[in-house]
Amino acid sequence: MILKRIQVKTGQPNLRTNTYIVCDEKTKESMVIDPGGEPEKIIEILDILGVEKIKYIFLTHCHADHIGSINDLKNEKEGKILISRDDSEGLYNKEISLADYIHMQIPELEADSRIDDEDLIHVGNLEFKVIATPGHTKGSVCLYCEKERLIFTGDTLFSGSWGRTDLPTGSFSTIIASISDKLMTLPDETICYPGHGKTTMIQDEKNIYLELKAKDF
């Protein structure tokens, strides 16, 4: 598997979003995860990889800083837009996407497919499982590849922390339950690729959530 992380600028000067390109080495089928901004940077890397068309544009949730360059990317490289059923409304609702708050224009688009918990997504010979992890938003999801021992956690799980829950459709108790019950049960060696900041591993985050769970949030 070829995996590229691109830190893209969004509507807020100090806010960088991690956009990921996943490419199957043999088939060259590719997927872009959370194209938050600077589409020219994403397209440049795809061109370097020799990717003429992408298969999927996968969204971990609907916030504007994760969807800001979808239109340009789709126009240039195609790709079906995938988002969870519960977050699909945020693609056209500024109050949910926080487009005005982040000072970004919301793309005018519709999802090609609405995904659900435990759906399987195939990119070439790579298989990814959708894991519903509500809390940051009601429809936040993570994308897990067991074979490669990695997971894309969006704004659910960060290194040493978790996503904000004081935004529309967010819930602190729900995000802690999602992380504790669904993510911390993955193999310890699983690498976590978050929506912002640096990577981490499940084994390095466990103590935080074991302690929080003990407090019965």
Secondary structure, DSSP 8 states (H G I E B T S, - for coil): -EEEEEEEE-SSTT-EEEEEEEE-TTT--EEEE---S-HHHHHHHHHHTT-SS-SEEE-SS--HHHHTTHHHHHHHH--EEEEEGGGGGGGT-HHHHTTTTTT--------SEEE-TT-EEEETTEEEEEEE-TTSSTT-EEEEETTTTEEEEETTEETTEE---SSTT--HHHHHHHIIIIITTS-TT-EEEESSS--EEHHHHHHHHHHHHHTT-
